[in-house]
């Protein structure tokens, strides 16, 4: 995005895990703060906590917060009319697969209809500002699942979501694509592998394993624990998202991966080992319905077009940082 004067960007869902880390590591950088003001909107559900970003809001004049839900079309209309945004970065989403299996409606309402609200309002601003940009933060789960012998997901891999969560994200991606193809709205979609790091809600795999281990409680492992995830440290992901927003090509998709494929069981064992806890705490439970076996990301397009690479190594850096963060948070 090119601009000669300071412009305002809407950030949705940035009291949640990925978004709050984006606030801390991207928006507060001097080179960013000098060029952009940011309005943060969040519904503050169980996964969005204002305390995650309160310090940044208090200390940075270029950040402001609005408590609102992207499902509320009237609120979104009022917000867009008031601020005349130069761009939107949509981090807002219901994201936990287990919750989507039990209660899929909220996933469609937030991830699909909420995205549609943002796209419609964005289109109205784009008609006045040809430099407007819209970025959709998505997930590798829209591609479905891989077997061991399959090549990693690329941006041209057909989408084949297997859970209500990933189906809702794929639906949102298709809406975003349609607004580019039909209306020429300058959109970019990013798809990342599994994020980890500070400020993630406790129900997610890595913080759940850490919390249970610290409390000497059983660590629930789905099925055999052989399912494979590619882990990306949240700061690496956010750096990619910002590069995609500022210099990605309109209408394109960019994958971001951590080059860190690990079996769930192995990750749980790493956590136990670091905390000095016995593997007898591992507890194999009934597998998740429709459990995807393996995710793997080919991020060569982002390397080439955005000059992006993951920098945080999983075992040696990222996982240790994450364990120490939660150990300090939950110290008895």
Secondary structure by P-SEA (a helix, b strand, c coil): cccccbbbbbbcccccaaaaaaaacccccaaaaacbbbbbbbcccccccccccaaaaaccccbbbbbcccccaaaaaaaaaaccccccccccccccaaaaaaccccccccaaaaaaaaaaaaaaaaaacccbbbbbbcccccccccccccccccccccbbbccaaaaaaaaaaaaaaaaaaacccbbbbbbbcccccccccccccaaaaaaaaaaccbbbbccccccccccccaaaaaaaaaaaaccccccbbbbbbccccccaaaaaaaaaaaaccccccccccccccccccccccccccccccccccccccccccaaaaaaaaaaaaacc
